[in-house]
């Protein structure tokens, strides 16, 4: 009896799911990537925990956080009720959640040999299935990793760029431009340059008469006294800016004055300070300003076609803006909001939801080009709710 070479015969992913004991593509994703890509843990670490609501209409709502102090009771007569205390936050803005997509093609080159072997043998062997599932794993891993990278990039852009998210040709050259402003008050932005930087050589030149430690302490003090910001907060800064600041003699001079008052000669004192590790200098600065400094070294990447070499290249997109320190409260400073993916089950596709129903992964069969495409799609954004407690100190002139 001749073997039937129908589409199910060549659907190695379906055979692989069954072979490994998975009832669906969703079950496979939940098992394979649960530890590596954990949305609850990841977004909580970002300071933007997941919003449990996943609406069908993909809109965001920015609600100003309402920190409840222990407000005093009101003196009234015995027959009157006390005043009701407010519990809800203030809605600052609403808007459309952006949609993010990318995909990988599993073409004939990757599958041709396996299809040929299956055709000759008359069945898909475990080895053939393993090759197909490895391709499925690698492409899905890159898509999910890229999604988390996108959201982390957006988080750092919003926090470092005065509460603004700007998507343009520089960080999404094939996409649609987008600009969102979450409204950081102008009074929260301070310009106090500590240095200049040569755009060509990267050489750092300190400004005269600077007092960086006082700048950082004053902003934290004003935040607490003027705006009633919670006591616990921290500074965030890019790794490039932090390294530039540590190259200034100011911080090492202050450290040496505090630790080695016995060295009277300025040159000798500074020379000794340059033997001190950056870690010890950082700890000293944090002690003086009364808050930790979190150094952000995350870099996003985009793929871009290089017309000169006729090839694809990876372009670095530093996520945290250079030349700025940002003071924010500890803990959550917003939430990550998602919309519900809308899709249809079709004969030419296999669909799965990940991240608790927030991310759509599709395996699509393209009959015209005889390829399989693994697609990723989600609608979401980190939305800050502490913009009145986000403070900016621009230190690069």
C-alpha positions as CSV (number, residue, x, y, z in Angstrom):
1,X,0.0,0.0,0.0
2,X,1.6,3.3,-1.0
3,X,2.4,5.9,1.6
4,X,0.3,9.1,1.6
5,X,2.6,12.2,1.4
6,X,0.0,14.7,2.8
7,X,0.7,17.9,4.7
8,X,0.5,16.0,8.0
9,X,3.4,13.8,6.9
10,X,5.7,16.8,6.6
11,X,4.4,18.6,9.7
12,X,7.4,17.8,11.9
13,X,6.4,20.3,14.6
14,X,3.1,18.5,15.2
15,X,4.9,15.2,15.2
16,X,7.5,16.6,17.6
17,X,4.9,17.9,20.0
18,X,3.2,14.6,20.2
19,X,6.6,12.7,20.4
20,X,7.6,14.8,23.4
21,X,4.2,14.5,25.1
22,X,2.8,18.0,24.6
23,X,-0.8,18.4,23.9
24,X,-0.4,21.8,22.2
25,X,2.2,24.4,21.2
26,X,1.1,26.5,24.2
27,X,2.0,23.6,26.6
28,X,5.4,23.3,24.9
29,X,6.1,27.0,25.3
30,X,5.0,27.0,29.0
31,X,7.3,24.0,29.7
32,X,10.3,25.0,27.7
33,X,10.5,28.7,28.6
34,X,8.8,29.1,31.9
35,X,12.1,29.4,33.8
36,X,14.0,31.5,31.3
37,X,11.2,34.0,30.5
38,X,9.1,34.6,33.5
39,X,7.0,37.7,33.0
40,X,6.0,38.2,36.6
41,X,9.5,38.1,37.9
42,X,11.0,40.1,35.0
43,X,8.7,43.0,35.1
44,X,8.7,43.2,38.9
45,X,12.5,43.5,38.8
46,X,12.1,46.3,36.3
47,X,9.9,48.2,38.8
48,X,6.9,47.8,36.5
49,X,5.0,44.7,37.7
50,X,2.4,43.1,35.4
51,X,-1.1,44.7,35.4
52,X,-3.4,41.7,35.8
53,X,-6.0,43.2,33.5
54,X,-5.6,42.1,29.8
55,X,-8.3,44.1,27.9
56,X,-9.5,43.3,24.4
57,X,-9.2,47.0,23.5
58,X,-5.5,47.6,23.8
59,X,-5.4,51.0,25.6
60,X,-3.2,52.1,28.5
61,X,-4.2,54.2,31.4
62,X,-1.6,56.1,33.4
63,X,-2.8,56.4,37.0
64,X,-0.8,58.5,39.4
65,X,0.1,56.4,42.4
66,X,-1.5,57.5,45.6
67,X,0.7,56.8,48.6
68,X,-1.4,56.8,51.7
69,X,0.3,58.4,54.7
70,X,-1.2,58.1,58.2
71,X,-3.5,61.2,57.9
72,X,-4.9,62.4,61.2
73,X,-8.5,62.0,62.3
74,X,-10.9,65.0,62.2
75,X,-12.5,66.4,65.3
76,X,-16.3,66.4,65.0
77,X,-19.3,66.3,67.2
78,X,-20.6,63.0,68.5
79,X,-23.5,62.8,66.0
80,X,-21.4,63.5,62.9
81,X,-19.5,61.1,60.7
82,X,-15.8,61.7,60.0
83,X,-14.8,62.7,56.5
84,X,-14.2,59.9,54.0
85,X,-10.6,59.4,52.9
86,X,-9.7,59.2,49.2
87,X,-8.5,55.8,48.0
88,X,-8.2,56.1,44.2
89,X,-5.3,57.5,42.2
90,X,-5.5,60.3,39.7
91,X,-5.8,59.4,36.0
92,X,-3.1,61.4,34.2
93,X,-3.5,60.1,30.6
94,X,-4.8,57.4,28.4
95,X,-3.8,56.2,25.0
96,X,-3.3,53.4,22.5
97,X,-1.0,50.6,23.5
98,X,1.6,50.0,20.8
99,X,1.9,46.7,19.0
100,X,5.3,44.9,18.5
101,X,6.0,42.2,16.0
102,X,8.9,40.2,14.5
103,X,9.4,36.8,13.0
104,X,11.9,34.2,11.8
105,X,11.7,32.1,8.7
106,X,12.4,28.4,8.8
107,X,13.1,28.0,5.1
108,X,13.5,25.1,2.7
109,X,17.3,25.1,3.4
110,X,16.8,24.1,7.0
111,X,14.0,21.6,6.4
112,X,14.8,20.3,2.9
113,X,17.2,17.6,4.0
114,X,14.8,16.4,6.7
115,X,11.9,16.3,4.3
116,X,14.0,14.4,1.8
117,X,15.1,11.8,4.4
118,X,11.5,11.4,5.6
119,X,10.4,10.9,2.0
120,X,13.0,8.3,1.4
121,X,12.5,6.4,4.6
122,X,8.7,6.7,4.5
123,X,8.4,8.2,7.9
124,X,9.8,10.9,10.2
125,X,12.4,9.4,12.5
126,X,13.1,10.7,16.0
127,X,16.3,12.3,14.7
128,X,14.3,14.2,12.0
129,X,11.8,15.3,14.6
130,X,14.7,16.5,16.8
131,X,16.1,18.7,14.1
132,X,12.7,20.3,13.4
133,X,12.0,20.9,17.1
134,X,15.5,22.4,17.6
135,X,14.7,24.9,14.9
136,X,11.4,25.6,16.7
137,X,13.1,26.1,20.0
138,X,15.9,28.4,18.7
139,X,13.6,30.7,16.7
140,X,11.0,30.9,19.5
141,X,13.8,31.6,22.0
142,X,15.1,34.5,19.9
143,X,11.6,35.9,19.5
144,X,10.7,35.8,23.2
145,X,14.1,37.1,24.2
146,X,13.7,39.9,21.8
147,X,10.3,40.7,23.3
148,X,11.7,41.0,26.8
149,X,14.6,43.0,25.4
150,X,12.1,45.4,23.8
151,X,10.2,46.0,27.0
152,X,13.4,46.5,29.0
153,X,14.6,49.0,26.4
154,X,11.3,50.9,26.6
155,X,11.5,50.9,30.4
156,X,14.9,52.5,30.4
157,X,14.0,55.0,27.7
158,X,11.0,56.2,29.6
159,X,12.8,56.5,32.9
160,X,16.0,58.2,31.5
161,X,14.3,60.4,28.9
162,X,12.2,62.6,31.1
163,X,9.2,60.2,31.0
164,X,9.2,60.0,27.2
165,X,9.3,57.1,24.9
166,X,10.6,57.9,21.4
167,X,10.6,55.2,18.7
168,X,12.2,56.3,15.4
169,X,14.5,55.3,12.7
170,X,17.4,55.1,15.1
171,X,15.9,52.3,17.2
172,X,13.2,50.8,14.9
173,X,14.2,51.6,11.4
174,X,11.5,49.4,9.8
175,X,8.7,50.4,12.1
176,X,6.3,53.2,12.6
177,X,7.5,56.3,14.6
178,X,6.0,56.6,18.0
179,X,6.4,59.3,20.7
180,X,4.7,59.2,24.1
181,X,5.1,61.7,26.9
182,X,4.1,60.6,30.4
183,X,4.4,64.1,31.9
184,X,7.4,64.5,34.2
185,X,7.0,68.0,35.8
186,X,9.5,70.6,34.5
187,X,10.5,71.5,38.1
188,X,11.9,67.9,38.4
189,X,14.6,68.5,35.7
190,X,17.8,70.1,36.8
191,X,20.7,71.1,34.6
192,X,24.1,71.2,36.4
193,X,26.9,70.1,34.0
194,X,29.9,68.4,35.6
195,X,31.9,67.8,32.5
196,X,32.1,68.1,28.7
197,X,32.9,65.2,26.4
198,X,34.7,65.3,23.1
199,X,32.4,63.7,20.5
200,X,35.3,62.3,18.5
201,X,37.9,61.2,21.1
202,X,35.6,60.7,24.1
203,X,37.9,62.8,26.2
204,X,36.3,64.1,29.5
205,X,37.0,67.6,30.7
206,X,35.7,68.6,34.2
207,X,33.8,71.9,34.6
208,X,35.2,74.4,37.1
209,X,33.6,74.9,40.5
210,X,31.4,71.7,40.4
211,X,30.0,70.1,43.5
212,X,28.4,66.8,42.4
213,X,27.7,65.3,45.8
214,X,25.9,68.4,46.9
215,X,23.8,68.3,43.7
216,X,22.7,64.7,44.3
217,X,22.0,65.4,48.0
218,X,20.0,68.5,47.3
219,X,17.7,66.9,44.8
220,X,16.9,64.0,47.1
221,X,16.3,66.5,50.0
222,X,14.0,68.6,47.9
223,X,12.1,65.5,46.7
224,X,11.3,64.5,50.3
225,X,10.6,68.0,51.7
226,X,8.8,69.6,48.7
227,X,7.0,66.6,47.1
228,X,6.6,64.2,50.1
229,X,8.4,61.5,48.1
230,X,8.9,58.2,50.1
231,X,12.1,58.0,52.0
232,X,13.5,55.0,50.1
233,X,14.8,55.9,46.6
234,X,17.8,55.3,44.4
235,X,19.7,56.9,41.5
236,X,19.9,55.3,38.1
237,X,22.6,56.1,35.5
238,X,24.0,54.6,32.4
239,X,27.3,52.7,32.6
240,X,28.9,55.1,30.1
241,X,27.9,58.1,32.2
242,X,29.1,56.5,35.4
243,X,32.5,55.7,34.0
244,X,32.8,59.2,32.7
245,X,31.9,60.6,36.2
246,X,34.4,58.3,37.9
247,X,37.1,59.7,35.6
248,X,36.6,63.1,37.2
249,X,39.2,64.0,39.9
250,X,36.4,65.5,42.1
251,X,35.1,62.2,43.6
252,X,38.6,60.8,44.3
253,X,39.7,64.0,45.8
254,X,36.7,64.0,48.2
255,X,37.4,60.3,49.1
256,X,41.0,61.1,49.8
257,X,40.2,64.1,51.9
258,X,37.8,61.9,54.0
259,X,40.1,58.8,54.3
260,X,43.6,60.3,54.3
261,X,43.7,63.7,55.9
262,X,47.3,63.0,56.9
263,X,48.4,63.5,53.2
264,X,48.7,67.3,53.0
265,X,50.0,67.6,49.4
266,X,47.2,67.8,46.9
267,X,49.1,65.9,44.2
268,X,50.2,63.1,46.5
269,X,46.6,62.8,47.9
270,X,45.1,62.5,44.4
271,X,47.8,60.0,43.4
272,X,46.8,57.8,46.4
273,X,43.1,58.2,45.5
274,X,43.7,56.7,42.1
275,X,44.9,53.5,43.7
276,X,41.4,53.1,45.3
277,X,39.0,50.8,43.4
278,X,35.9,52.1,41.7
279,X,33.8,49.9,43.9
280,X,35.1,51.7,47.1
281,X,34.6,55.1,45.4
282,X,31.0,54.2,44.6
283,X,30.3,53.0,48.1
284,X,31.7,56.3,49.5
285,X,29.5,58.4,47.1
286,X,26.4,56.4,48.1
287,X,27.1,56.9,51.7
288,X,27.5,60.7,51.2
289,X,24.3,61.2,49.2
290,X,22.2,58.8,51.3
291,X,21.0,56.6,48.4
292,X,22.2,53.7,46.2
293,X,23.3,54.2,42.6
294,X,22.1,51.6,40.1
295,X,24.3,51.5,37.0
296,X,22.4,50.5,33.9
297,X,24.4,48.6,31.3
298,X,21.6,47.3,29.1
299,X,21.9,47.6,25.4
300,X,19.2,46.9,22.8
301,X,20.0,45.7,19.3
302,X,18.3,46.1,15.9
303,X,19.0,44.4,12.6
304,X,19.8,46.8,9.7
305,X,20.8,46.1,6.1
306,X,24.2,47.5,5.3
307,X,24.1,48.7,1.7
308,X,27.9,48.9,1.5
309,X,28.6,45.3,2.5
310,X,25.2,44.0,1.2
311,X,24.6,42.2,4.4
312,X,22.6,42.4,7.7
313,X,24.4,44.0,10.7
314,X,23.5,44.5,14.3
315,X,23.3,48.1,15.5
316,X,23.7,48.9,19.2
317,X,21.0,50.9,20.9
318,X,22.0,51.9,24.4
319,X,18.7,51.9,26.4
320,X,19.5,54.4,29.1
321,X,20.3,57.9,27.9
322,X,23.8,59.2,28.4
323,X,24.6,62.2,30.6
324,X,21.8,62.0,33.1
325,X,21.2,60.8,36.7
326,X,17.6,59.8,37.5
327,X,16.3,59.6,41.1
328,X,13.2,57.4,41.5
329,X,11.4,55.7,44.4
330,X,12.4,52.1,45.3
331,X,9.9,49.4,44.4
332,X,7.2,49.7,41.7
333,X,7.2,53.0,39.8
334,X,4.6,51.9,37.3
335,X,3.0,48.8,35.8
336,X,3.3,46.9,32.5
337,X,0.1,46.9,30.6
338,X,-0.8,44.5,27.8
339,X,-3.7,44.0,25.5
340,X,-5.3,40.7,24.6
341,X,-3.9,39.2,21.3
342,X,-6.6,38.8,18.6
343,X,-6.1,35.9,16.2
344,X,-7.9,33.3,14.1
345,X,-7.1,29.6,13.9
346,X,-6.6,28.7,10.3
347,X,-5.6,25.5,8.5
348,X,-2.2,27.0,7.7
349,X,-1.2,28.1,11.2
350,X,-0.6,26.8,14.7
351,X,-1.2,29.4,17.4
352,X,-0.1,29.6,21.0
353,X,-0.3,32.2,23.8
354,X,2.5,32.9,26.3
355,X,3.1,35.2,29.2
356,X,-0.3,34.5,30.7
357,X,-2.1,35.1,27.4
358,X,-0.2,38.3,26.6
359,X,2.1,37.1,23.8
360,X,1.0,35.4,20.6
361,X,3.3,32.9,18.9
362,X,2.3,31.6,15.5
363,X,3.7,28.9,13.3
364,X,2.5,29.7,9.8
365,X,2.9,27.6,6.7
366,X,3.5,29.6,3.6
367,X,2.5,27.5,0.6
368,X,3.7,30.0,-2.0
369,X,7.3,30.0,-0.8
370,X,7.3,26.6,0.8
371,X,8.6,27.9,4.1
372,X,7.5,28.0,7.7
373,X,7.4,31.3,9.6
374,X,7.5,31.6,13.4
375,X,5.8,34.9,14.3
376,X,5.6,36.8,17.6
377,X,3.2,39.6,18.4
378,X,2.2,41.5,21.6
379,X,0.6,44.7,22.5
380,X,2.1,46.3,25.6
381,X,4.0,49.0,27.3
382,X,5.6,49.9,30.7
383,X,3.5,52.7,32.0
384,X,4.9,54.9,34.8
385,X,2.7,56.1,37.7
386,X,5.3,58.0,39.7
387,X,6.3,60.7,37.3
388,X,5.9,63.4,40.0
389,X,8.6,61.5,41.9
390,X,11.0,61.1,39.0
391,X,13.9,63.6,39.2
392,X,16.5,64.3,36.5
393,X,20.0,65.8,36.9
394,X,21.7,66.4,33.6
395,X,25.5,66.3,34.2
396,X,26.9,66.2,30.7
397,X,27.3,69.6,29.0
